[in-house]
């Protein structure tokens, strides 16, 4: 009358094993966990973090941002990554575009947040950083093959 879950690393791939016992009936469910399905979200995270650091170093605000500013940047990074991860892997061209646009929005908002939190003014150079972040995230995430979501 309990549940037991754990990683079953025997064999070629990682599998999640879940055993549920209820009223003397034991059911076991195995699901293979495929990292390939999360490559777009991982890439969105890497691009957003790189964008935050590049924007902070580029406009000289690396030392100017306080803890509250960096927390806001971290929330934007995590929000953009989560949106990319939660978006369904739609087959075809549209599926790649959806995740790429979400990742680009996350990277652009990250660059904008770093620029804005520095001095509450966004210069032309900082807008250029936002544009480069958006284009970089679009191209990086769109190039990754669209794997089906694990079920």
N, C-alpha and C positions, 0 to 999 in steps of 0.2 A: 504494500500500500504506500509506495513512495515513488520517487522518480530518481533516476541516475543518468547523468549526462556527462559526456567527456569526449575528448579528441581520440580518435582511433587512427594512429599513425602507421599502422601496419599496411603494407601494400605500396602502390606507386603514388597515390594522391592522398591528400588530407581529407578525412571524412569526419563529420560531426555525427556522433552516435547518441541517440536519446532512447532510453528504456523507461517505459511507464508501466507500472503494475497497478491494476485496479480490479478488485473483486476476483483475485486469483488468475486474471488474464494478463499475460505479459505481452506487450507490443513493443517492437523495436523498429525504429525508423533511422535510416541512414541517408544523409545528404552529403554530397561532395561539395566542398568549399573551393571555389575556383577564384583565384586572385585576379585572373584575366578580366573578370566582369567588373572589377573596380579600378582598372588602369586609368580610365578617364577622370575619375574622382581624385585619384592619387596625383595625376598630372596637374589637375586644377589646384590642388593643395600646394604642390611644389611651385607652380607658377605664381600663385598668390603670395606665398611667403617670400619668394625672390623679388616680387614686385614691391612688397612692403619694405624690404631692406634696400632695394635700389632707390626707391622714392625717398626714403629717409636719408640715405647717404647722399643722393643727388642734390637735394635741396638743403642739405646741412642741418637737418632736424634730428639727426640721430641722438644727439645729446639734449636737444630742446624738448622732445616729447617726454611727458611725465608718465607715471604708471597708469593713470586713467586713460591717457591717449593710446598707449600700447594695448590696453585692455580693449578699447574700442576697435583698434586695428585687428586684434586677435578674433574678436566677435565677427567682424566682417569677413575675415579669412575663413573662419569655420562655417559661417553662413553660406558663403559662396561654394565651398566644398560640399556641404551638406545638400545644397540644392542640386548640384551636379550629380551627387551620389543617388539622391532620391528620384531623379528623373528616370523614367522608364526607358529602357533600351528599345526604341522603336526600330523595327527592321527598315532597311533602305536608307536613302540619303537623309531623310528628315530626322532620323534617330541620331545621326552624327551631328547634325546642325543644332538640335535642341541642346545637347550637352555642351557643345562648343560655345553656344551663345550664353548659357548659364555660367560657364567657367569664365568667359570674357567679361561678363557683368561683375562677377566676383573679383576678378583681378582689377578691373577698372575702378570699382568701388573701394578696393583696398588702396590703390594709388591715390585716389581722391581723398580718402580719409586721412592718410598720412600727410598729404599736402595741406588739408584744411586744419587738422589738429595742430599743426606747427604754429601758424600765426593767424588763422582764420581768414586768410587771403590766398587765392590760387592764382599764381602767375602763369604767363604763357608757357614757360618752360615746364611747369608742373602739369599743365594741360597736355603738353607733348608727352610727358611721362605716362599720363593716363591713357592717351591714345596708343602709345607703344605697348603698354600692358594689355590693352584690349586686343590689339592685333596679334600680339604674341600668344595670348591664351587661346584665341580663335584658331590659330594655325596649329599650335601644339596639341590641343585636345582633339581637333577635328581629324588629325592625321592618325590617331589611334583607332585600331579596328574596333568596331562596335560588337562586343560580346553580349549574348543574351543574359538577362538577369537570372541569378540563381533562384530556384524555386524550392 
